[in-house]
Amino acid sequence: MLQRFRDKNLDTWLAGWLRDRTARLAAPRYQGRRHLIFALCDHFEPLWGRADERTGLARVLAWRERYPLLASRFRDADGRPPQHSFFFPGEEYREPFFDHIDQLVREGFGEVELHLHHDDATHAQTRDDIERYVGTYAARGHFSRDGSGRARYAFIHGNWALANGRPDGRQCGVDDELQLLFDTGCYADLTFPSAPDVTQPARVNQLYWPVGDLSRKRSYEHGQRARVGKTYSDRLLMIEGPLAIARRPGSAALRIENAALTANDPPSAARVRSWIAQHIHVEGRPEWVFVKVHTHGAPEKQAASLLGDGGGTLHQVLTSRYNDGDRWVLHYVTARELFNIAWAAMECREGDPNRYRDYLLAPPPIRLR
């Protein structure tokens, strides 16, 4: 049992989860109508498994052809179909891949953000790579723009190793990565949860601002929970998805629920309940509940589930059980829209979150064409 505890790296985050759950249980329960703000973030890697470009293109085409068929069957309270955030690895950029993803974005099915894998990297090398990838994506019309015309992007680190978060220093190399990301236009990191990986922070089920020395390795460990009345303009926002210890369906056995959608662990009504029960929200705005789940959707096995029965089950549960207009109101959002709604909450906005999808950062130009 002790070895299993260590193998799952429970020592890095279980105490944090228990503290979070205790605080939630002690807090007054919100009794009114709640808004479910739901984002699906895909570490979309067409060349996963060292695939050749022909295979990669076939993987992209599967999404181009089948995702509109799936998404068009469902609508949220605002009339929007499910939104898919494609966190595309800069190192896997290929023009033919984006020709098809561009079409999905233009048709209103999602947006593109940045994903990156690197190993034994330097600050200068990483900055050069990110600026090149951001420039390439932005030239195609992706990413929001700030008032000066600068591209702003959301980020997920490949292999979870944000800010050199592994003890062995592999799969990153850049201690001050959070500061570097912000300096290159990143507004939010959505890497976590990563459990049972060793990179998982002790801080769980939160939207939070990293604080302290951002040049320090694993600087994401230290943060201040996002709350009404407080924003920062000099750092990115950490947006975590749900993480929990949950029961296995039909069993008394326990499992780690890390909000990962896979073919072997597809969406279910029980999983959706578990995600929502973590009650991720901006402190002081408990009626806006944020659920960010993730997947690696390009490989064939995952794609078959997400574009078939798995995806169908997910959206059937969301639209039938969490969109009655009385107890729950459902909002499908992109990563950018999730950030905007969270920022609006921090600036004391209330009411219908749909009003704040574009609150701070406008849609990328490709969605306005």
C-alpha positions as CSV (number, residue, x, y, z in Angstrom):
1,M,0.0,0.0,0.0
2,L,2.8,2.4,0.9
3,Q,4.6,1.7,-2.4
4,R,1.3,2.2,-4.4
5,F,0.8,5.5,-2.5
6,R,4.3,6.6,-3.7
7,D,3.8,5.3,-7.2
8,K,0.8,7.5,-7.6
9,N,2.6,10.4,-6.1
10,L,-0.2,10.9,-3.6
11,D,2.2,12.5,-1.2
12,T,2.5,15.5,-3.4
13,W,-1.2,16.4,-3.5
14,L,-3.5,14.3,-1.4
15,A,-3.2,16.5,1.7
16,G,-4.0,19.6,-0.5
17,W,-7.1,17.9,-1.8
18,L,-8.2,16.9,1.7
19,R,-7.7,20.5,2.9
20,D,-9.7,21.8,-0.1
21,R,-12.5,19.3,0.5
22,T,-12.7,20.2,4.2
23,A,-12.9,23.9,3.4
24,R,-15.7,23.2,0.8
25,L,-17.7,21.1,3.2
26,A,-17.4,23.8,5.9
27,A,-18.5,26.6,3.6
28,P,-22.2,27.5,3.3
29,R,-23.8,25.6,0.4
30,Y,-25.0,27.8,-2.4
31,Q,-28.7,27.2,-2.8
32,G,-29.6,29.2,-6.0
33,R,-29.3,28.6,-9.7
34,R,-25.8,27.7,-10.8
35,H,-24.0,28.2,-14.1
36,L,-21.7,25.4,-15.4
37,I,-18.9,26.8,-17.4
38,F,-17.5,23.8,-19.3
39,A,-14.2,23.7,-21.4
40,L,-12.7,20.7,-23.1
41,C,-8.9,21.3,-23.7
42,D,-7.2,18.9,-26.1
43,H,-3.5,18.3,-26.1
44,F,-3.9,17.8,-29.9
45,E,-0.9,16.0,-31.2
46,P,-1.3,14.6,-34.7
47,L,2.2,13.2,-34.8
48,W,1.8,11.4,-31.4
49,G,3.7,8.1,-31.2
50,R,6.2,9.4,-33.9
51,A,3.6,9.1,-36.6
52,D,4.5,10.1,-40.1
53,E,2.8,13.1,-41.7
54,R,0.4,11.0,-43.7
55,T,-0.9,9.5,-40.5
56,G,-1.0,12.9,-38.8
57,L,-3.1,14.3,-41.6
58,A,-5.5,11.4,-41.4
59,R,-5.9,12.1,-37.7
60,V,-6.7,15.8,-38.4
61,L,-9.1,14.9,-41.1
62,A,-11.0,12.6,-38.8
63,W,-11.7,15.7,-36.6
64,R,-12.5,17.9,-39.5
65,E,-15.1,15.5,-40.8
66,R,-16.6,14.1,-37.7
67,Y,-16.5,16.7,-35.0
68,P,-19.1,19.0,-36.6
69,L,-21.5,16.0,-36.9
70,L,-21.1,15.4,-33.2
71,A,-21.1,18.9,-31.9
72,S,-24.1,20.0,-34.1
73,R,-26.3,17.6,-32.1
74,F,-25.9,19.6,-28.9
75,R,-26.5,23.2,-27.7
76,D,-25.9,25.0,-24.4
77,A,-28.2,27.6,-22.9
78,D,-26.8,30.2,-25.2
79,G,-27.3,28.2,-28.4
80,R,-23.6,27.4,-28.7
81,P,-22.3,23.9,-29.7
82,P,-19.6,22.2,-27.7
83,Q,-16.4,24.2,-27.9
84,H,-13.1,22.3,-28.5
85,S,-9.8,24.1,-27.5
86,F,-7.0,22.6,-29.7
87,F,-3.8,23.1,-27.8
88,F,-1.6,22.4,-30.7
89,P,2.2,21.6,-30.3
90,G,4.3,24.2,-31.9
91,E,6.9,21.6,-32.9
92,E,4.2,19.6,-34.8
93,Y,3.0,22.5,-36.9
94,R,2.3,21.6,-40.5
95,E,0.5,23.8,-42.9
96,P,-1.9,21.1,-44.2
97,F,-2.9,20.2,-40.6
98,F,-3.9,23.8,-40.0
99,D,-5.8,24.1,-43.2
100,H,-8.4,21.8,-41.7
101,I,-8.3,23.0,-38.1
102,D,-8.7,26.6,-39.4
103,Q,-12.0,25.5,-40.9
104,L,-13.3,24.1,-37.6
105,V,-12.5,27.4,-35.9
106,R,-14.1,29.5,-38.6
107,E,-17.3,27.4,-38.3
108,G,-17.5,28.1,-34.6
109,F,-16.5,24.8,-33.1
110,G,-13.5,26.0,-31.0
111,E,-10.2,27.8,-31.0
112,V,-6.4,27.1,-31.1
113,E,-4.0,27.6,-28.3
114,L,-0.4,26.7,-27.7
115,H,1.1,23.3,-26.5
116,L,4.8,22.7,-26.3
117,H,7.1,19.8,-25.6
118,H,10.8,20.4,-24.9
119,D,13.6,18.7,-23.0
120,D,16.8,20.1,-21.6
121,A,15.8,23.5,-23.0
122,T,17.3,26.9,-22.1
123,H,15.4,30.1,-21.4
124,A,16.6,31.7,-24.7
125,Q,15.9,28.7,-26.8
126,T,12.4,28.4,-25.3
127,R,11.6,32.0,-25.8
128,D,12.7,31.9,-29.4
129,D,10.6,28.8,-30.1
130,I,7.5,30.2,-28.4
131,E,7.8,33.5,-30.3
132,R,8.2,31.7,-33.6
133,Y,5.2,29.4,-32.9
134,V,3.0,32.3,-31.7
135,G,3.9,34.3,-34.8
136,T,3.1,31.4,-37.1
137,Y,-0.3,30.7,-35.5
138,A,-1.2,34.4,-35.2
139,A,-0.4,34.9,-38.9
140,R,-3.2,32.4,-39.7
141,G,-5.6,34.4,-37.5
142,H,-5.4,32.4,-34.3
143,F,-5.0,33.9,-30.8
144,S,-6.7,36.9,-29.3
145,R,-5.1,40.4,-29.6
146,D,-4.6,43.0,-26.9
147,G,-5.1,46.7,-27.4
148,S,-1.6,47.0,-28.9
149,G,-2.3,44.2,-31.4
150,R,-0.1,41.7,-29.6
151,A,-1.1,38.1,-29.7
152,R,-2.3,36.6,-26.4
153,Y,-2.4,32.8,-25.9
154,A,-3.2,30.1,-23.4
155,F,-0.7,27.3,-22.7
156,I,-0.5,23.7,-21.8
157,H,3.0,22.2,-21.2
158,G,3.8,18.9,-22.8
159,N,4.3,16.0,-20.5
160,W,3.1,18.2,-17.6
161,A,6.6,19.4,-16.9
162,L,5.8,23.1,-16.5
163,A,8.5,25.2,-14.9
164,N,10.9,22.3,-14.8
165,G,8.5,20.5,-12.5
166,R,10.0,17.0,-12.6
167,P,12.6,16.1,-9.9
168,D,15.0,14.8,-12.6
169,G,14.7,18.0,-14.7
170,R,13.6,16.1,-17.8
171,Q,11.0,17.3,-20.4
172,C,11.6,21.0,-19.6
173,G,14.7,22.6,-18.3
174,V,13.4,26.2,-17.8
175,D,12.9,27.1,-14.1
176,D,11.4,30.5,-14.8
177,E,8.9,29.3,-17.4
178,L,5.9,31.0,-15.8
179,Q,7.5,34.4,-16.2
180,L,8.8,33.6,-19.7
181,L,5.3,32.6,-20.8
182,F,3.7,35.8,-19.4
183,D,6.4,37.9,-21.1
184,T,5.6,36.3,-24.5
185,G,1.9,37.0,-24.3
186,C,0.5,34.0,-22.3
187,Y,-2.6,34.9,-20.2
188,A,-3.3,31.5,-18.6
189,D,-1.8,28.1,-18.0
190,L,-4.1,25.1,-18.1
191,T,-1.6,22.3,-17.6
192,F,-3.0,20.9,-14.4
193,P,-4.2,18.5,-13.0
194,S,-1.4,16.1,-13.9
195,A,-1.9,13.5,-11.2
196,P,-0.7,10.8,-10.8
197,D,2.3,12.4,-12.4
198,V,5.0,13.7,-10.1
199,T,4.6,17.2,-11.5
200,Q,1.2,17.6,-9.8
201,P,1.1,20.6,-7.4
202,A,-0.2,20.4,-3.8
203,R,-2.7,23.2,-4.8
204,V,-5.7,21.5,-6.4
205,N,-9.1,22.5,-7.7
206,Q,-8.4,26.2,-8.0
207,L,-8.1,29.1,-10.3
208,Y,-5.1,30.9,-8.8
209,W,-2.4,33.4,-9.3
210,P,1.2,32.2,-8.8
211,V,3.0,34.3,-6.2
212,G,6.5,34.5,-4.9
213,D,9.7,34.0,-6.9
214,L,8.5,33.1,-10.4
215,S,12.1,32.3,-11.5
216,R,12.0,29.3,-9.1
217,K,11.5,25.8,-10.2
218,R,7.9,24.6,-9.7
219,S,6.9,28.2,-8.9
220,Y,3.3,27.1,-9.6
221,E,3.3,25.5,-6.2
222,H,2.7,28.9,-4.5
223,G,-0.3,30.9,-5.2
224,Q,-3.3,33.0,-4.2
225,R,-6.8,31.8,-5.0
226,A,-8.6,33.9,-7.5
227,R,-11.3,36.0,-5.8
228,V,-13.8,38.7,-6.4
229,G,-12.2,42.1,-6.2
230,K,-8.6,41.1,-7.0
231,T,-6.7,40.8,-10.3
232,Y,-3.0,40.8,-11.3
233,S,-1.7,42.4,-14.5
234,D,1.9,41.2,-14.2
235,R,1.4,37.4,-14.3
236,L,-0.6,34.7,-15.9
237,L,-3.6,32.9,-14.3
238,M,-3.4,29.2,-13.3
239,I,-6.5,27.4,-14.4
240,E,-6.8,23.9,-12.9
241,G,-9.3,21.2,-13.8
242,P,-11.0,18.9,-11.3
243,L,-8.9,16.4,-9.3
244,A,-10.4,14.0,-6.7
245,I,-10.4,10.6,-5.1
246,A,-13.6,9.0,-6.4
247,R,-15.3,5.6,-6.3
248,R,-15.0,3.3,-9.3
249,P,-18.4,2.7,-10.9
250,G,-20.1,-0.3,-9.4
251,S,-17.3,-0.8,-6.8
252,A,-16.2,0.3,-3.4
253,A,-12.7,0.7,-4.8
254,L,-11.2,4.2,-5.1
255,R,-9.6,5.8,-8.1
256,I,-7.9,9.1,-9.0
257,E,-10.3,11.3,-11.0
258,N,-8.0,13.6,-12.9
259,A,-10.5,14.9,-15.6
260,A,-8.7,13.1,-18.4
261,L,-10.9,11.8,-21.2
262,T,-9.5,8.6,-22.7
263,A,-10.9,5.6,-24.6
264,N,-10.2,3.4,-21.5
265,D,-11.8,5.9,-19.2
266,P,-14.6,7.6,-21.2
267,P,-17.0,10.3,-19.9
268,S,-19.9,9.1,-17.8
269,A,-22.6,10.7,-15.6
270,A,-20.7,9.7,-12.5
271,R,-17.5,11.4,-13.7
272,V,-19.4,14.6,-14.6
273,R,-20.9,14.6,-11.1
274,S,-17.4,14.2,-9.6
275,W,-16.0,17.1,-11.7
276,I,-18.8,19.4,-10.7
277,A,-18.5,18.4,-7.0
278,Q,-15.0,19.8,-6.8
279,H,-16.7,23.2,-7.1
280,I,-13.9,25.1,-8.8
281,H,-14.9,28.8,-8.8
282,V,-13.6,32.3,-8.2
283,E,-13.9,32.9,-4.5
284,G,-16.9,35.1,-3.8
285,R,-18.8,33.9,-7.0
286,P,-19.8,30.3,-6.0
287,E,-22.7,30.2,-8.5
288,W,-20.2,30.1,-11.5
289,V,-18.8,26.6,-11.5
290,F,-15.8,26.0,-13.8
291,V,-15.1,22.5,-15.2
292,K,-12.0,22.1,-17.4
293,V,-11.4,18.6,-18.7
294,H,-8.6,17.4,-21.0
295,T,-7.7,14.8,-23.5
296,H,-5.2,13.7,-26.1
297,G,-7.7,13.5,-28.9
298,A,-5.7,13.0,-32.0
299,P,-4.6,9.3,-31.8
300,E,-7.1,7.0,-33.3
301,K,-8.3,5.2,-30.2
302,Q,-9.1,8.4,-28.3
303,A,-10.6,10.0,-31.4
304,A,-13.0,7.1,-31.9
305,S,-14.3,7.6,-28.4
306,L,-14.5,11.4,-28.3
307,L,-16.1,11.5,-31.8
308,G,-18.4,8.6,-31.0
309,D,-20.0,7.2,-28.0
310,G,-17.7,8.8,-25.4
311,G,-18.3,12.3,-26.8
312,G,-22.0,11.6,-27.3
313,T,-22.4,10.5,-23.7
314,L,-20.5,13.5,-22.3
315,H,-22.7,16.1,-24.1
316,Q,-25.9,14.2,-23.5
317,V,-25.2,14.2,-19.8
318,L,-24.3,17.9,-19.8
319,T,-27.2,19.1,-21.8
320,S,-29.8,16.9,-20.2
321,R,-28.8,17.2,-16.5
322,Y,-27.0,20.5,-16.2
323,N,-29.0,22.8,-18.4
324,D,-32.6,22.8,-17.1
325,G,-32.5,26.6,-16.6
326,D,-33.7,26.2,-13.0
327,R,-30.9,24.5,-11.0
328,W,-28.3,24.6,-13.7
329,V,-27.4,26.7,-16.8
330,L,-24.8,25.2,-19.2
331,H,-22.2,27.3,-21.1
332,Y,-19.8,25.6,-23.5
333,V,-16.6,27.8,-23.6
334,T,-13.2,27.8,-25.1
335,A,-10.1,28.3,-22.9
336,R,-10.1,32.0,-23.8
337,E,-13.7,32.4,-22.9
338,L,-13.2,30.5,-19.6
339,F,-10.4,33.0,-18.7
340,N,-12.6,36.0,-19.7
341,I,-15.5,34.8,-17.5
342,A,-13.1,34.2,-14.6
343,W,-11.7,37.7,-15.0
344,A,-15.2,39.2,-15.1
345,A,-15.9,37.4,-11.8
346,M,-12.8,38.8,-10.3
347,E,-13.9,42.3,-11.4
348,C,-17.2,41.9,-9.5
349,R,-19.4,41.1,-12.5
350,E,-22.4,38.9,-11.8
351,G,-25.5,37.4,-13.5
352,D,-25.2,35.5,-16.8
353,P,-21.6,34.5,-17.6
354,N,-22.5,34.4,-21.3
355,R,-22.2,38.2,-21.3
356,Y,-18.5,37.9,-20.5
357,R,-17.2,35.4,-23.0
358,D,-15.2,38.2,-24.7
359,Y,-14.9,40.4,-21.6
360,L,-11.1,41.1,-21.7
361,L,-9.7,39.2,-24.7
362,A,-11.6,39.4,-28.0
363,P,-12.1,36.4,-30.2
364,P,-9.2,35.6,-32.5
365,P,-9.4,37.3,-35.9
366,I,-10.1,34.0,-37.7
367,R,-13.4,33.7,-35.8
368,L,-14.4,37.2,-36.9
369,R,-13.9,36.7,-40.7
